[in-house]
Amino acid sequence: MYAQERQQHIVEQARAHGRVEVLALAHQLDVTTETVRRDLTVLERRGALRRVHGGALPIERVELEPAVQTRQRRFEAEKRRIAARALEEVPDDGTVLLDSGTSTGALAELLPQTARLTVITNSFAHAAVLSPLPEVTVLLLGGHVRRLTGAAVGQWALEALGGLCVDVAFLGTNGLTADRGLTTPDQAEAEVKAAMVGAARRVVVLTDSSKVGEVHLHRFADLDQVDLVITDTTLDDEHAEELRAADDAPEVARA
């Protein structure tokens, strides 16, 4: 395999899986780790990847906070499986909070026509998906709408959430670790997510495995505030064990 072919393969793998590892690439490509590292250096200079310890991330992954359009293209199949598993947690004829985000958006798209629910969301996109369902009452939280994510945030949203008590909150996250809990880059979104956690009897987190092990600036929940984490089957054993070993650890389901 020529160097250009190897490098194209590396970029495709990074974009498909959210990261690449030197040792795994060396095995896949049947080359030395030194060859892989040279390829990663070339790709970083071209602006295609960002080197990290033991591997590299696609350049889209290291944006401070990717826009919705960028996130929608990532891990689409995994998010659909996560959403399908999350359907099992939706109460019959109950009340749910639906956080903004692409994983929770996948759940909104999977709700059946027969669903009987009251859904409160801070996402205009989710509300648009849900409003045609005949037995679903949609309550849209107001506030300042962030262009980057489409989430309504700020005092209006916080005041509304402060008066709610719902059956289940379905939340997304930008980062999840055993010691730091759930984190996100934006303070205003963190405040709204924290208020959603406080308003719910049960908290379910929907996240693809690329977010596990990541830490961002603002924490909105500790692990002991979460009842269930639904992720995909590519979650590595090390991160899975860290989550299981945490005090008052939530249940972790891999879809």
Secondary structure as the mmCIF struct_conf table of DSSP 4:
data_model
#
loop_
_struct_conf.conf_type_id
_struct_conf.id
_struct_conf.beg_label_comp_id
_struct_conf.beg_label_asym_id
_struct_conf.beg_label_seq_id
_struct_conf.end_label_comp_id
_struct_conf.end_label_asym_id
_struct_conf.end_label_seq_id
HELX_RH_AL_P HELX_RH_AL_P1 ALA A 3 HIS A 17
BEND BEND1 GLY A 18 GLY A 18
STRN STRN1 VAL A 20 GLU A 21
HELX_RH_AL_P HELX_RH_AL_P2 VAL A 22 LEU A 29
TURN_TY1_P TURN_TY1_P1 ASP A 30 ASP A 30
HELX_RH_AL_P HELX_RH_AL_P3 THR A 33 ARG A 46
TURN_TY1_P TURN_TY1_P2 GLY A 47 GLY A 47
BEND BEND2 ALA A 48 ALA A 48
STRN STRN2 LEU A 49 VAL A 52
TURN_TY1_P TURN_TY1_P3 HIS A 53 GLY A 54
STRN STRN3 GLY A 55 PRO A 58
HELX_RH_3T_P HELX_RH_3T_P1 ILE A 59 VAL A 62
BEND BEND3 GLU A 63 GLU A 65
HELX_RH_AL_P HELX_RH_AL_P4 VAL A 68 GLN A 72
TURN_TY1_P TURN_TY1_P4 ARG A 73 ARG A 73
BEND BEND4 ARG A 74 PHE A 75
HELX_RH_AL_P HELX_RH_AL_P5 GLU A 76 ALA A 86
HELX_RH_3T_P HELX_RH_3T_P2 LEU A 87 GLU A 89
BEND BEND5 VAL A 90 VAL A 90
HELX_LH_PP_P HELX_LH_PP_P1 PRO A 91 PRO A 91
TURN_TY1_P TURN_TY1_P5 ASP A 92 ASP A 93
STRN STRN4 GLY A 94 LEU A 98
BEND BEND6 SER A 100 GLY A 101
HELX_RH_AL_P HELX_RH_AL_P6 THR A 102 LEU A 110
TURN_TY1_P TURN_TY1_P6 GLN A 113 THR A 114
STRN STRN5 LEU A 117 THR A 121
BEND BEND7 ASN A 122 ASN A 122
STRN STRN6 SER A 123 SER A 123
HELX_RH_AL_P HELX_RH_AL_P7 PHE A 124 LEU A 130
TURN_TY1_P TURN_TY1_P7 SER A 131 PRO A 132
TURN_TY1_P TURN_TY1_P8 PRO A 134 GLU A 135
STRN STRN7 VAL A 136 LEU A 140
BEND BEND8 GLY A 143 GLY A 143
STRN STRN8 HIS A 144 VAL A 145
HELX_LH_PP_P HELX_LH_PP_P2 ARG A 146 ARG A 146
TURN_TY1_P TURN_TY1_P9 ARG A 147 THR A 149
STRN STRN9 ALA A 151 ALA A 151
STRN STRN10 ALA A 152 VAL A 153
BEND BEND9 GLY A 154 GLY A 154
HELX_RH_AL_P HELX_RH_AL_P8 GLN A 155 GLY A 162
TURN_TY1_P TURN_TY1_P10 GLY A 163 GLY A 163
STRN STRN11 VAL A 166 LEU A 171
BEND BEND10 ASN A 174 ASN A 174
STRN STRN12 GLY A 175 THR A 177
TURN_TY1_P TURN_TY1_P11 ALA A 178 ARG A 180
STRN STRN13 GLY A 181 THR A 184
BEND BEND11 PRO A 185 PRO A 185
HELX_RH_AL_P HELX_RH_AL_P9 GLN A 187 ALA A 199
STRN STRN14 ALA A 200 LEU A 206
HELX_RH_3T_P HELX_RH_3T_P3 SER A 209 LYS A 211
STRN STRN15 VAL A 212 VAL A 212
TURN_TY1_P TURN_TY1_P12 GLY A 213 GLY A 213
BEND BEND12 LEU A 217 LEU A 217
STRN STRN16 HIS A 218 ALA A 221
HELX_RH_3T_P HELX_RH_3T_P4 LEU A 223 GLN A 225
BEND BEND13 ASP A 227 ASP A 227
STRN STRN17 LEU A 228 THR A 231
TURN_TY1_P TURN_TY1_P13 THR A 233 THR A 234
HELX_RH_AL_P HELX_RH_AL_P10 ASP A 237 ALA A 245
BEND BEND14 ALA A 246 ALA A 246
TURN_TY1_P TURN_TY1_P14 ASP A 247 ASP A 248
HELX_LH_PP_P HELX_LH_PP_P3 ALA A 249 PRO A 250
STRN STRN18 GLU A 251 ARG A 254
#
